[in-house]
Structure formats: structure tokens, C-alpha cells
């Protein structure tokens, strides 16, 4: 029977509620595997597991429950090891690394902030800040809209200016929010977002970070911010040694780390 891994914590971590259920239909019971001073939060792995809503929520719920009682290194959804022995083998091999990460993440949570432009507000901002775009737009207006070439030139200038503004706003957002966080992880670029940033924040002072987000929102009305959190610190769980001994460690390490 394969073993589904939710996260890694210290063996001294308070016990989870008895009978707690995890992924699968029917839901598999969550249990603890200990190896020295470390422990893995696991359950039996259901066959044909897919990222469906119920299972994603179950995975998140297990980590939220565990994280409320102390530091947990969260594994991403779908992390499956061949069996229990493979899991405890990883704990033994990467013990030093996991201890260090647990110490670093204690008392901290993750907030993800994604930013995009309000199209109309950003366009107005670009027009106001760029004299060349203003001049060409005015010339086209006085010429009854301008020629095809003039319209094309104006469109290209506007697109270039908007792209430049996106890059500047991404840097500005990072600058505003970074001082309120313990660490920052830059997520992968994706269509529709000018910034995708994850922040590691002290749980007890999260209000400072939330205030910084609100400051950024009020001070830059042309930027739309979407914040998600508090979350388990997925983006700050670094993989273990790059050359694990055998295939079993890869089964637990392959889906940790940044998205």
C-alpha cells in the first residue's frame, strides 16, 4: 500500500485529533510515522488520486490542523511514497535538513499576493506619465483619428508603456511588502499577473503585513491585488539533498519547494 504524505514535523508535535480523515473516497485515516525526533503526517494513498476539490480541501485541512499546533513542513498535494518504510527512510536521511527548516518556519505562515492592472486605470496612468504617447494621441485626434500607420504606432507605444509600467509596479510592490515579511519567494510568471509573490510572515505579527498590503492597495489604485492566506509555507519548504540515496527520497522530495 502506497503512503500519502501531508507534511513533516517534530515527533514532539501535539497529536492530531483522533479519527482525523484525509484524502480519498472513502477518506483515509490520518496517522503519524515517527523516525527519531521527526515525524511524518500520512495516510494510506487512494488509487487514482486526482486534484479534485474534496481531496484538495482534505489535504489543506490536515495541514491547517497540524500547523495550528506547531511548525509543519507542508508537502504539496499528491505526494506519494512507495510505503511507510520509504517515508521513515527519507526522514532518517534528511533529518538535519528537516530540523533546520522546521526551526526556520516555526511560528510563521505564508501569504501569497498576486497583482494585475486595472486596465482603464493603468491606461490613464500611462497616458498621464508619458508625454510622447500624449502628443501622438493628441495629433491623431486632431487629424480625425490619424492614419493607419499613426494608429498602429500609437498602439505599439501604449503597449510598450504598459509593459514597462507592469515591470515597475512589480518592483514597487516587492519594495513595499518585503520589509513586513521574514522572507519573499517570487513565483513563476503567468499570464494576467504582473507579480506573483509569496511572503513568509510571523504569525503573531501578521497584522503588520496585512496593513502593508492595504497601504499598497490604497497607494496604487491602478493595481488590483489578490491575497491568499494565511497558508502553510509551501513556497519556503526547500528540497532536501540533490543526490538522495535511492528512489524513495525522491518520492517525498519531488513536490516540495516553490511553485
Secondary structure, DSSP 4 states (H G I P E B T S, - for coil): --EEEEEEEETTSPPPPTT-B-STTTTPBPEEEEETTEEEEEEEPPTT----HHHHHHHHHHHHHHHTTS--EEPPTT-EESSHHHHHHHHHHTHHHHHHHHHHHTTEEEEEEEEEE-HHHHHHHHHHH-HHHHHHHHHHHHTTT--HHHHHHHHHHHHHHHHHHHHHHHHHHHHHHHTTSSEEEEPPP-TT-SEEEEEEEEGGGHHHHHHHHHHHHHH-TTEEEEEEEEE--GGG-----SS-SSSHHHHHHTT-S--
